[in-house]
């Protein structure tokens, strides 16, 4: 790949896709590997389960706050140095987390982790936009999402196994080791892709760029599709382990295995998105995916309000929900970033930031509403799926507010 990415690739290069997928996956690994060890962490730090939600929320908040910043930085200074610098911060923060002796110290370390790893998906999407035209970019993002989806498959299993053998602090040693390995690979393999013809934007131009994107219905609609799809997932992530323990007596280890199967469903959805969008176009596949998501949300509501909890109905609804997440998310992201190659980093960062903030508030709302049953969580998840559908219709309306 040339420094300026002057000649766009006609299609994905699979070694390149795999590296970007692994790069993007570090963020998800940092989240998912911690979920199964929250109860053990709480016992060690002597804090209740409700307080431990700050370990999750701080990570999401950091992603939401810093992803736009990373987008600005990679447009101004280039993709490569910003990505390497962010991973170095993640590595240092992971080591800090491994030595935390109190919940506030751990929450701060998690926030710093997210500050560093927030660079991963933003820069990866910008690199894809630098390298491919819009439709091939959607295909590339789908397969990157599939590779990235391996992270939440192995993360809960790896995190639980490491914690069982070496204690919960070893999960953060694992984070540090992965960051170090990716730093070496990226340092050796990744070349700068920011087009030379794209001049760094001034502060005033950047602010106008954010304002332009915020007022553009296509961008905001696609960004909100991704946001509400992600938000629905985090509604379950927040209470899933406790909910399935109450309903079915499921241990943390068994929940980790179930989580891995759900993550595999996400990978399948992302692979399907790449294959199907090449044949039928990304817009049509998003429509199909969101219709299926509404069906899955309806099934989850039925399961939640049933007189007796049915494990098969709950898990079937969740598998379909997560599969459609993988189907819709990369296509929605491509729709948000594609129209603005001159602001690829800003658009990627801004869309990801919106999604993380929506996910954070979704997790907080679910945690506040949760009463030990599935009903309130199911209603909130269904509402998020409806809002994702409404957002897609707004994105495709073709109407942009005037300045």
Secondary structure, 3 states (H helix, E strand, C coil): CCCCCCCCECCCCHHHHHHHHHHHHHHHHHHHHHHCCHHHHHHHHCCCCCCCHHHHHHHHHHHHHHHHHHHHHHHHHCHHHHHHHHHHHHHHHHHHHHCCCCHHHHHHHHHHHHHHHCHHHHHHHHHHHHHECHHHHHHHHHHHHHHHHHHHHHHHHHHHHHHHHHCCCHHHHHHHHHHHHHHHHHHHHCCCCCCCCCCCCCHHHHHHHHHHHHHCHHHHHHHHHHHHHHHHHHHHHHHHHHHHHHHHCCCHHHHHHHHHHHHHHHHHHHHHHHHHHHHHCHHHHHHHHHHHHHHHHHHHHHHHHCCCCCHHHHHHHHHHHHHHHHHHHHHHHHHHHCCCHHHHHHHHHHHHHHHHHHHHHHHHHHHHHCCCCCHHHHHHHHHHHHHHHHHHHHHCCCCCCCC
